């Protein structure tokens, strides 16, 4: 897969950019703060409907503009598709495929598949569990776009249940509220059904991702580490997860089984939920544990080991997508400046063999010689090809 063309209008700092792209490496070089990352962010948004830098759409639209527009021509094998996305903060975003009628943005998921490496990746290891849950869910949606709807259904049910818990907990006064209890039963069912699908997808994903991550870490660290890297899914429902779920070579996770387990857990947790005003069990409370040797990477890994683990997660994702769909587009956002020579070399080995890789760097010296492909200079609002 590769992008043949990328157009952005009123996105971040760019009034308009129209780039012809091709296979192999394309490098964007220029001082920091000139918009290089914005171009890769646009590609990432077309692939995931999210930014790796911000959590809302408003910062993505150029100052004093009402909307931003992203367009791309995507080649996959012998087929080319066009995809367009209109970002309108405070309104409903719209998408088009092959210049057809407007459609839901999530209908374009799967047309562009990417793996992004960025300085922010260090938060995968050192950050909160929400960073790792988001990493899993973004990868899950890229593999199977239907999970975008599952995640949306779960988040809606969670918001409604939490709102009811807050109001019910405040007015109970120690007395049972029959109406609130019956309404909570309804939201428990919806939360458990959507949560079971999301949880099953995550468990199966971790089972497949784990060996790729372990192998990638070994390749990055080499003889400089005697500790293996592992990823383990830790659910808030704990020991209730059936044996064999979420482990390499284990059982396929069954949503029906997980629905009943989640329903039981929600009923058992209801009293505590009412006291706290939040839902204390469910996929929103789960953790992707990163283990280095016998210790959690967060808090115990060195800075270099943390970077190796973050790279291993991304390289593992790349190998997983590649095995199923062919090469995803590789986005390397100013990442080489953060890495030592060994980690640069490992990433360059993967990148040079990718069908398409888009790289940003502040100076030419940050880019490995293996990625000496098409080069653009980015400065003063202009992208010019050398």
PyMOL commands that set and color helices and strands:
alter all, ss='L'
color gray80, all
select helices_A, chain A and resi 36-48+58-60+105-108+119-126+129-143+147-171+178-224+238-240+255-276+283-285+297-300+303-325+336-338+341-352+364-366+369-371
alter helices_A, ss='H'
color red, helices_A
select strands_A, chain A and resi 2-11+14-20+24-29+68-76+79-87+94-97+114-118+229-234+287-292+295-296+329-333+356-361+374-379+382-385
alter strands_A, ss='S'
color yellow, strands_A
deselect
rebuild
show_as cartoon
